[in-house]
Amino acid sequence: VSRTTVVSAYDLLREDDWAESRPGSGTWVQPVSGSRSSRRQDILARSLSRNPVFETLLTGPNSMIDFSRANSGNPEGLDPELFAIQGDDLAQLLGQPGYAPMGLMALRRAIADRYTCTGVPTTPDQILVTTGAQQAISLLATLYVQRGDNVIIDNPTYVGALDAFRAAGARLIPVPVERDGVRVDILRGLLAAARPQIVYLMPSFQNPTGAVLGHEQRREVARMAAESGTAVIEDNTLADLALDGEAPPPLAAHAPSDAPVITIGSLSKLFWAGLRVGWVRAPESIVVRLARLKVVADLGSSVLPQVIAARLIPQTDHVKELRRRELLPRLDLFGGLLGELLPTWSWTRPTGGTFLWVRLPYGHAGEFAQLALRYGVIVTPGTTMSVDESHTDYFRLPFFQHPDNLREGANRLARAWDAYAPFADAGSRAVSVIV
Ligand SMILES: Cc1ncc(COP(=O)(O)O)c(C=O)c1O
């Protein structure tokens, strides 16, 4: 490599605190224990600044159509009174100290009963309530990952998981996701070769591809976890949003009760993200260790939403149907508009979840996303969701938004594509449009 490259590499190493230069002496590798926490903060800050999904959460609403996230309000047709705390519940709650680091027992029982009813026998001791699924991922990253540890992660994947594992200092090893879900054959090879601390997967309605892993492959992944002792995290945040039938049973349904298969769930997609209620289902020994970290993180999630959540969970089947009725017409509407206005774009119609994983016929999705901003629409390019900056010709579009947004968004995307397409062709990258 050239001298400039070497100098730049040393600059980067110094910037990230990996190396220290002493005048007249040379450049030295920093001890790992050094300023580890400040490095972690740096990684986190940089990671967030790269991530448009969280950036828009922080900056608040504006006139842009924001397709970087998939959210809607609470389900249409569900009585809003269910989100209120009733007088009796409140009186009983206020009589208690208010700290419940593992979660309110009523909620842990409701979650455990739900698993048991759907064929995955579970006790409340196997449940830890978290502040959304995002905190579940962060706690698991803290429990399992030391700087430099290997983590196998599906690719492309959920950006919040990338951020959490990167912040913990993980070395991320991608395992590809295809139409039928993650490549289990490749996962087997990687498990043996990389000896990771954990594996993170989304078997049902994978974010962003919408892929669903088949029964037999699930059985095999559960077997791998049991045989290798490697913790396998299944993030089932989107699993309740089936549009056509049901998602297959979780990996946990195929694993012996002491196997390190860890299931993450959330009320954010089915009910409402504002509740900030998620959970981890795992063998009790893992839940106990996670609970210690939860105490350090926040002494326990707020109990008010947990009272509401315990009352909502028995409504799950009804709300799944409400969501299906809400989502299907939106998928039809958005899919129809894109087909009409942007016929050269391709995607596979998902059977659940909230996203279309769109492939451009040519060009670079990152460039297109930059140009789309000028046309008033925010989209997330595939590279943001990729472990290795791949999926350059893909981006993610949510159909879980108000129909007016979908209509206006599709029109803006079409105008942006009209402007971009003449500059982009399969062979050359249209750098000129990113200024
Ligand atoms: C796959 C996945 N996991 C976790 C989360 C975070 O969910 P929560 O709102 O429960 O923190 C999301 C949010 O979109 C997600 O898509």
Ligand as a Chemical Component Dictionary entry (heavy atoms), coordinates in Angstrom:
data_LIG
# 
_chem_comp.id                   LIG 
_chem_comp.type                 NON-POLYMER 
_chem_comp.pdbx_formal_charge   0 
_chem_comp.three_letter_code    LIG 
# 
loop_
_chem_comp_atom.comp_id 
_chem_comp_atom.atom_id 
_chem_comp_atom.alt_atom_id 
_chem_comp_atom.type_symbol 
_chem_comp_atom.charge 
_chem_comp_atom.model_Cartn_x 
_chem_comp_atom.model_Cartn_y 
_chem_comp_atom.model_Cartn_z 
_chem_comp_atom.pdbx_ordinal 
LIG C1 C1 C 0 -36.177 -6.792 14.755 1  
LIG C2 C2 C 0 -36.374 -5.738 15.774 2  
LIG N1 N1 N 0 -35.912 -5.925 17.013 3  
LIG C3 C3 C 0 -36.068 -4.987 17.966 4  
LIG C4 C4 C 0 -36.704 -3.798 17.700 5  
LIG C5 C5 C 0 -36.872 -2.774 18.801 6  
LIG O1 O1 O 0 -38.183 -2.882 19.291 7  
LIG P1 P1 P 0 -38.710 -2.151 20.591 8  
LIG O2 O2 O 0 -39.557 -1.010 20.150 9  
LIG O3 O3 O 0 -39.510 -3.210 21.304 10 
LIG O4 O4 O 0 -37.529 -1.732 21.397 11 
LIG C6 C6 C 0 -37.195 -3.538 16.414 12 
LIG C7 C7 C 0 -37.832 -2.261 16.089 13 
LIG O5 O5 O 0 -38.159 -1.948 14.989 14 
LIG C8 C8 C 0 -37.025 -4.532 15.426 15 
LIG O6 O6 O 0 -37.471 -4.365 14.175 16 
# 
loop_
_chem_comp_bond.comp_id 
_chem_comp_bond.atom_id_1 
_chem_comp_bond.atom_id_2 
_chem_comp_bond.value_order 
_chem_comp_bond.pdbx_ordinal 
LIG C1 C2 SING 1  
LIG C2 N1 SING 2  
LIG C2 C8 DOUB 3  
LIG N1 C3 DOUB 4  
LIG C3 C4 SING 5  
LIG C4 C5 SING 6  
LIG C4 C6 DOUB 7  
LIG C5 O1 SING 8  
LIG O1 P1 SING 9  
LIG P1 O2 DOUB 10 
LIG P1 O3 SING 11 
LIG P1 O4 SING 12 
LIG C6 C7 SING 13 
LIG C6 C8 SING 14 
LIG C7 O5 DOUB 15 
LIG C8 O6 SING 16 
# 
